[in-house]
Amino acid sequence: MAAVSSGGAVGSAVAPITHSARPTHASMGSQNRAQPSSGIHHASRTGTASGCITNAGQTSAPRPPPARVGHYEIERTIGKGNFAVVKLATHIITKAKVAIKIVDKTQLDDENLKKIFREVQIMKLLKHPHIIRLYQVMETEKMIYLVTEYASGGEIFDHLVAHGRMAEKDARKKFKQIVAAVHFCHCRNIVHRDLK
């Protein structure tokens, strides 16, 4: 998940992941409990549908509220994997765009669940301008939500498919960013196998 990032101002608009035992509150006031063993916060996802009043004063069918996880309104899918989907979301207060990797724990065996927890632990160590930042982790009984920096430029492969060959000057700049990020990981004994 550590993709090349522009290192833009999004990180300054959303607080980084916290590890305190002090509870935080989900969108509807439910308490989250920190889980010391994994560093993951538990969040509840709640909401109710309300009827809409038409111009004639009649109540129409209930309209569901926007999908929400914690303080984030979910927008659209920007990526998919074997056990997860990545959604673009907006922080309801700061309006910062983030990517939320949503993992369905019911689809994971113990080995893959351990991989997710290891991914979280590694991402907490990585603070570099060209590596996607992990801001927050939330967990429910069935789901894990990894809230990360949103790289609006997408993956290099998709850029090449859409725009064709990259100018040499731009390619050098991107390659330099990738090498710097990989070097940063290697200096911390982290090997990355999914560069984007």
Phi and psi restraints in degrees (value plus and minus 20) as a CYANA .aco file:
   2 ALA   PHI    -101.0   -61.0
   2 ALA   PSI      65.2   105.2
   3 ALA   PHI    -111.8   -71.8
   3 ALA   PSI     145.2   185.2
   4 VAL   PHI     -88.5   -48.5
   4 VAL   PSI     111.8   151.8
   5 SER   PHI    -142.4  -102.4
   5 SER   PSI     131.6   171.6
   6 SER   PHI     -92.9   -52.9
   6 SER   PSI     -36.8     3.2
   7 GLY   PHI      49.2    89.2
   7 GLY   PSI      10.2    50.2
   8 GLY   PHI     -92.1   -52.1
   8 GLY   PSI    -186.4  -146.4
   9 ALA   PHI    -101.0   -61.0
   9 ALA   PSI     -21.5    18.5
  10 VAL   PHI     -78.2   -38.2
  10 VAL   PSI     -61.3   -21.3
  11 GLY   PHI     -77.9   -37.9
  11 GLY   PSI     -50.1   -10.1
  12 SER   PHI     -99.2   -59.2
  12 SER   PSI     -36.6     3.4
  13 ALA   PHI    -110.1   -70.1
  13 ALA   PSI     -38.4     1.6
  14 VAL   PHI    -141.8  -101.8
  14 VAL   PSI     112.6   152.6
  15 ALA   PHI     -85.8   -45.8
  15 ALA   PSI     121.6   161.6
  16 PRO   PHI     -87.0   -47.0
  16 PRO   PSI     148.3   188.3
  17 ILE   PHI     -77.3   -37.3
  17 ILE   PSI     120.9   160.9
  18 THR   PHI    -133.4   -93.4
  18 THR   PSI     133.3   173.3
  19 HIS   PHI    -146.9  -106.9
  19 HIS   PSI      -2.4    37.6
  20 SER   PHI     -97.5   -57.5
  20 SER   PSI     139.7   179.7
  21 ALA   PHI    -100.6   -60.6
  21 ALA   PSI     -28.7    11.3
  22 ARG   PHI     -87.6   -47.6
  22 ARG   PSI     109.4   149.4
  23 PRO   PHI     -90.9   -50.9
  23 PRO   PSI     129.7   169.7
  24 THR   PHI    -129.9   -89.9
  24 THR   PSI     154.2   194.2
  25 HIS   PHI    -140.3  -100.3
  25 HIS   PSI     116.7   156.7
  26 ALA   PHI     -97.4   -57.4
  26 ALA   PSI     159.5   199.5
  27 SER   PHI     -79.3   -39.3
  27 SER   PSI     -49.8    -9.8
  28 MET   PHI    -127.4   -87.4
  28 MET   PSI      -2.9    37.1
  29 GLY   PHI      72.4   112.4
  29 GLY   PSI     -17.5    22.5
  30 SER   PHI     -92.0   -52.0
  30 SER   PSI     126.8   166.8
  31 GLN   PHI    -103.5   -63.5
  31 GLN   PSI     123.2   163.2
  32 ASN   PHI    -120.8   -80.8
  32 ASN   PSI     125.0   165.0
  33 ARG   PHI    -134.1   -94.1
  33 ARG   PSI     114.0   154.0
  34 ALA   PHI     -95.7   -55.7
  34 ALA   PSI     121.8   161.8
  35 GLN   PHI    -129.6   -89.6
  35 GLN   PSI      81.4   121.4
  36 PRO   PHI     -76.8   -36.8
  36 PRO   PSI     -54.6   -14.6
  37 SER   PHI     -86.0   -46.0
  37 SER   PSI     -52.0   -12.0
  38 SER   PHI    -135.8   -95.8
  38 SER   PSI     -31.7     8.3
  39 GLY   PHI      55.8    95.8
  39 GLY   PSI      -3.2    36.8
  40 ILE   PHI    -121.3   -81.3
  40 ILE   PSI     117.7   157.7
  41 HIS   PHI    -113.5   -73.5
  41 HIS   PSI     121.4   161.4
  42 HIS   PHI    -112.5   -72.5
  42 HIS   PSI     114.1   154.1
  43 ALA   PHI    -150.6  -110.6
  43 ALA   PSI     127.0   167.0
  44 SER   PHI    -125.8   -85.8
  44 SER   PSI     125.3   165.3
  45 ARG   PHI    -130.3   -90.3
  45 ARG   PSI      90.7   130.7
  46 THR   PHI    -149.7  -109.7
  46 THR   PSI     143.7   183.7
  47 GLY   PHI     148.4   188.4
  47 GLY   PSI     137.6   177.6
  48 THR   PHI    -150.9  -110.9
  48 THR   PSI     133.4   173.4
  49 ALA   PHI    -109.2   -69.2
  49 ALA   PSI     124.9   164.9
  50 SER   PHI    -147.3  -107.3
  50 SER   PSI     129.5   169.5
  51 GLY   PHI     -91.7   -51.7
  51 GLY   PSI     134.7   174.7
  52 CYS   PHI    -129.3   -89.3
  52 CYS   PSI     122.0   162.0
  53 ILE   PHI    -113.2   -73.2
  53 ILE   PSI     106.6   146.6
  54 THR   PHI    -104.5   -64.5
  54 THR   PSI     152.6   192.6
  55 ASN   PHI     -80.9   -40.9
  55 ASN   PSI     -49.0    -9.0
  56 ALA   PHI    -100.3   -60.3
  56 ALA   PSI     -21.4    18.6
  57 GLY   PHI      67.0   107.0
  57 GLY   PSI     -12.7    27.3
  58 GLN   PHI    -116.0   -76.0
  58 GLN   PSI     130.7   170.7
  59 THR   PHI    -103.6   -63.6
  59 THR   PSI     107.2   147.2
  60 SER   PHI    -109.4   -69.4
  60 SER   PSI    -199.2  -159.2
  61 ALA   PHI     -81.2   -41.2
  61 ALA   PSI     125.4   165.4
  62 PRO   PHI     -79.2   -39.2
  62 PRO   PSI     119.3   159.3
  63 ARG   PHI    -129.8   -89.8
  63 ARG   PSI     107.0   147.0
  64 PRO   PHI     -87.0   -47.0
  64 PRO   PSI     127.7   167.7
  65 PRO   PHI     -89.5   -49.5
  65 PRO   PSI     142.9   182.9
  66 PRO   PHI     -79.1   -39.1
  66 PRO   PSI     124.6   164.6
  67 ALA   PHI     -80.2   -40.2
  67 ALA   PSI     115.6   155.6
  68 ARG   PHI    -161.6  -121.6
  68 ARG   PSI     119.4   159.4
  69 VAL   PHI    -147.3  -107.3
  69 VAL   PSI      96.9   136.9
  70 GLY   PHI      36.9    76.9
  70 GLY   PSI    -146.3  -106.3
  71 HIS   PHI    -117.6   -77.6
  71 HIS   PSI       5.8    45.8
  72 TYR   PHI    -143.7  -103.7
  72 TYR   PSI     112.3   152.3
  73 GLU   PHI    -112.5   -72.5
  73 GLU   PSI     105.7   145.7
  74 ILE   PHI     -98.2   -58.2
  74 ILE   PSI     115.7   155.7
  75 GLU   PHI    -128.9   -88.9
  75 GLU   PSI    -101.0   -61.0
  76 ARG   PHI    -158.7  -118.7
  76 ARG   PSI     143.3   183.3
  77 THR   PHI     -97.3   -57.3
  77 THR   PSI     111.0   151.0
  78 ILE   PHI    -139.6   -99.6
  78 ILE   PSI     -22.4    17.6
  79 GLY   PHI    -192.8  -152.8
  79 GLY   PSI     136.2   176.2
  80 LYS   PHI    -160.2  -120.2
  80 LYS   PSI     126.5   166.5
  81 GLY   PHI    -153.0  -113.0
  81 GLY   PSI    -188.6  -148.6
  82 ASN   PHI     -84.9   -44.9
  82 ASN   PSI     -64.2   -24.2
  83 PHE   PHI    -141.1  -101.1
  83 PHE   PSI     -11.0    29.0
  84 ALA   PHI    -166.3  -126.3
  84 ALA   PSI     140.1   180.1
  85 VAL   PHI    -149.7  -109.7
  85 VAL   PSI     124.7   164.7
  86 VAL   PHI    -130.3   -90.3
  86 VAL   PSI     106.2   146.2
  87 LYS   PHI    -136.2   -96.2
  87 LYS   PSI     124.0   164.0
  88 LEU   PHI     -98.7   -58.7
  88 LEU   PSI     117.6   157.6
  89 ALA   PHI    -163.3  -123.3
  89 ALA   PSI     143.3   183.3
  90 THR   PHI    -145.7  -105.7
  90 THR   PSI     111.7   151.7
  91 HIS   PHI     -87.5   -47.5
  91 HIS   PSI     109.3   149.3
  92 ILE   PHI     -88.9   -48.9
  92 ILE   PSI     -42.0    -2.0
  93 ILE   PHI    -116.6   -76.6
  93 ILE   PSI     -72.7   -32.7
  94 THR   PHI    -104.5   -64.5
  94 THR   PSI     -36.9     3.1
  95 LYS   PHI      46.8    86.8
  95 LYS   PSI      -5.8    34.2
  96 ALA   PHI     -91.5   -51.5
  96 ALA   PSI     118.9   158.9
  97 LYS   PHI    -102.4   -62.4
  97 LYS   PSI     117.1   157.1
  98 VAL   PHI    -156.9  -116.9
  98 VAL   PSI     145.6   185.6
  99 ALA   PHI    -129.1   -89.1
  99 ALA   PSI     115.0   155.0
 100 ILE   PHI    -138.9   -98.9
 100 ILE   PSI      96.1   136.1
 101 LYS   PHI    -105.0   -65.0
 101 LYS   PSI      97.2   137.2
 102 ILE   PHI    -126.1   -86.1
 102 ILE   PSI      94.9   134.9
 103 VAL   PHI    -127.7   -87.7
 103 VAL   PSI     105.7   145.7
 104 ASP   PHI    -107.0   -67.0
 104 ASP   PSI      83.7   123.7
 105 LYS   PHI     -83.8   -43.8
 105 LYS   PSI     -45.8    -5.8
 106 THR   PHI     -87.8   -47.8
 106 THR   PSI     -37.7     2.3
 107 GLN   PHI    -113.1   -73.1
 107 GLN   PSI     -21.6    18.4
 108 LEU   PHI    -124.9   -84.9
 108 LEU   PSI     119.6   159.6
 109 ASP   PHI    -106.0   -66.0
 109 ASP   PSI     156.2   196.2
 110 ASP   PHI     -78.8   -38.8
 110 ASP   PSI     -59.8   -19.8
 111 GLU   PHI     -82.6   -42.6
 111 GLU   PSI     -65.5   -25.5
 112 ASN   PHI     -91.1   -51.1
 112 ASN   PSI     -51.7   -11.7
 113 LEU   PHI     -85.0   -45.0
 113 LEU   PSI     -60.2   -20.2
 114 LYS   PHI     -81.9   -41.9
 114 LYS   PSI     -56.7   -16.7
 115 LYS   PHI     -83.4   -43.4
 115 LYS   PSI     -59.6   -19.6
 116 ILE   PHI     -84.0   -44.0
 116 ILE   PSI     -65.9   -25.9
 117 PHE   PHI     -83.3   -43.3
 117 PHE   PSI     -56.8   -16.8
 118 ARG   PHI     -86.2   -46.2
 118 ARG   PSI     -59.9   -19.9
 119 GLU   PHI     -78.5   -38.5
 119 GLU   PSI     -63.2   -23.2
 120 VAL   PHI     -82.1   -42.1
 120 VAL   PSI     -67.6   -27.6
 121 GLN   PHI     -80.8   -40.8
 121 GLN   PSI     -60.9   -20.9
 122 ILE   PHI     -88.0   -48.0
 122 ILE   PSI     -64.9   -24.9
 123 MET   PHI     -81.7   -41.7
 123 MET   PSI     -50.7   -10.7
 124 LYS   PHI     -86.0   -46.0
 124 LYS   PSI     -44.0    -4.0
 125 LEU   PHI    -103.9   -63.9
 125 LEU   PSI     -37.4     2.6
 126 LEU   PHI    -117.6   -77.6
 126 LEU   PSI      86.1   126.1
 127 LYS   PHI    -146.2  -106.2
 127 LYS   PSI      77.1   117.1
 128 HIS   PHI    -168.0  -128.0
 128 HIS   PSI     124.0   164.0
 129 PRO   PHI     -83.4   -43.4
 129 PRO   PSI     -36.7     3.3
 130 HIS   PHI    -136.5   -96.5
 130 HIS   PSI       2.2    42.2
 131 ILE   PHI    -146.9  -106.9
 131 ILE   PSI     111.1   151.1
 132 ILE   PHI     -75.9   -35.9
 132 ILE   PSI     110.8   150.8
 133 ARG   PHI    -106.2   -66.2
 133 ARG   PSI     121.8   161.8
 134 LEU   PHI    -112.9   -72.9
 134 LEU   PSI     101.6   141.6
 135 TYR   PHI    -115.7   -75.7
 135 TYR   PSI     -62.1   -22.1
 136 GLN   PHI    -178.2  -138.2
 136 GLN   PSI     130.1   170.1
 137 VAL   PHI    -147.9  -107.9
 137 VAL   PSI     110.5   150.5
 138 MET   PHI    -146.9  -106.9
 138 MET   PSI     130.6   170.6
 139 GLU   PHI    -160.4  -120.4
 139 GLU   PSI     117.1   157.1
 140 THR   PHI    -135.2   -95.2
 140 THR   PSI    -196.1  -156.1
 141 GLU   PHI     -78.3   -38.3
 141 GLU   PSI     -56.8   -16.8
 142 LYS   PHI    -132.0   -92.0
 142 LYS   PSI     -34.6     5.4
 143 MET   PHI    -150.2  -110.2
 143 MET   PSI     134.7   174.7
 144 ILE   PHI    -144.5  -104.5
 144 ILE   PSI     115.2   155.2
 145 TYR   PHI    -139.2   -99.2
 145 TYR   PSI      98.1   138.1
 146 LEU   PHI    -124.3   -84.3
 146 LEU   PSI      90.0   130.0
 147 VAL   PHI    -111.6   -71.6
 147 VAL   PSI      98.4   138.4
 148 THR   PHI    -148.3  -108.3
 148 THR   PSI     148.0   188.0
 149 GLU   PHI     -77.5   -37.5
 149 GLU   PSI     123.6   163.6
 150 TYR   PHI    -119.2   -79.2
 150 TYR   PSI     100.3   140.3
 151 ALA   PHI    -113.7   -73.7
 151 ALA   PSI      77.3   117.3
 152 SER   PHI     -83.8   -43.8
 152 SER   PSI     -41.3    -1.3
 153 GLY   PHI     -96.0   -56.0
 153 GLY   PSI     -32.4     7.6
 154 GLY   PHI      54.1    94.1
 154 GLY   PSI    -183.0  -143.0
 155 GLU   PHI    -106.5   -66.5
 155 GLU   PSI     129.9   169.9
 156 ILE   PHI     -80.2   -40.2
 156 ILE   PSI     -61.7   -21.7
 157 PHE   PHI     -76.4   -36.4
 157 PHE   PSI     -68.0   -28.0
 158 ASP   PHI     -82.6   -42.6
 158 ASP   PSI     -57.6   -17.6
 159 HIS   PHI     -82.2   -42.2
 159 HIS   PSI     -63.7   -23.7
 160 LEU   PHI     -86.2   -46.2
 160 LEU   PSI     -59.1   -19.1
 161 VAL   PHI     -83.7   -43.7
 161 VAL   PSI     -63.5   -23.5
 162 ALA   PHI     -95.4   -55.4
 162 ALA   PSI     -56.6   -16.6
 163 HIS   PHI    -135.1   -95.1
 163 HIS   PSI     -24.3    15.7
 164 GLY   PHI      58.6    98.6
 164 GLY   PSI    -179.6  -139.6
 165 ARG   PHI     -76.3   -36.3
 165 ARG   PSI     119.5   159.5
 166 MET   PHI    -108.4   -68.4
 166 MET   PSI     120.6   160.6
 167 ALA   PHI     -79.5   -39.5
 167 ALA   PSI     124.8   164.8
 168 GLU   PHI     -76.9   -36.9
 168 GLU   PSI     -60.3   -20.3
 169 LYS   PHI     -80.3   -40.3
 169 LYS   PSI     -64.7   -24.7
 170 ASP   PHI     -88.0   -48.0
 170 ASP   PSI     -59.9   -19.9
 171 ALA   PHI     -82.9   -42.9
 171 ALA   PSI     -61.3   -21.3
 172 ARG   PHI     -81.1   -41.1
 172 ARG   PSI     -63.6   -23.6
 173 LYS   PHI     -82.0   -42.0
 173 LYS   PSI     -67.1   -27.1
 174 LYS   PHI     -83.9   -43.9
 174 LYS   PSI     -62.9   -22.9
 175 PHE   PHI     -82.4   -42.4
 175 PHE   PSI     -59.8   -19.8
 176 LYS   PHI     -81.4   -41.4
 176 LYS   PSI     -61.4   -21.4
 177 GLN   PHI     -84.0   -44.0
 177 GLN   PSI     -62.9   -22.9
 178 ILE   PHI     -83.8   -43.8
 178 ILE   PSI     -66.5   -26.5
 179 VAL   PHI     -81.6   -41.6
 179 VAL   PSI     -60.9   -20.9
 180 ALA   PHI     -83.0   -43.0
 180 ALA   PSI     -62.0   -22.0
 181 ALA   PHI     -87.5   -47.5
 181 ALA   PSI     -63.1   -23.1
 182 VAL   PHI     -85.1   -45.1
 182 VAL   PSI     -61.6   -21.6
 183 HIS   PHI     -80.5   -40.5
 183 HIS   PSI     -63.5   -23.5
 184 PHE   PHI     -77.4   -37.4
 184 PHE   PSI     -65.1   -25.1
 185 CYS   PHI     -84.8   -44.8
 185 CYS   PSI     -66.7   -26.7
 186 HIS   PHI     -82.1   -42.1
 186 HIS   PSI     -55.4   -15.4
 187 CYS   PHI     -85.0   -45.0
 187 CYS   PSI     -37.4     2.6
 188 ARG   PHI    -128.4   -88.4
 188 ARG   PSI      -2.1    37.9
 189 ASN   PHI      38.8    78.8
 189 ASN   PSI      16.9    56.9
 190 ILE   PHI    -134.6   -94.6
 190 ILE   PSI     107.5   147.5
 191 VAL   PHI    -128.0   -88.0
 191 VAL   PSI     109.9   149.9
 192 HIS   PHI    -128.5   -88.5
 192 HIS   PSI     113.5   153.5
 193 ARG   PHI    -138.8   -98.8
 193 ARG   PSI      -3.9    36.1
 194 ASP   PHI    -162.7  -122.7
 194 ASP   PSI      39.1    79.1
 195 LEU   PHI     -94.2   -54.2
 195 LEU   PSI     117.6   157.6
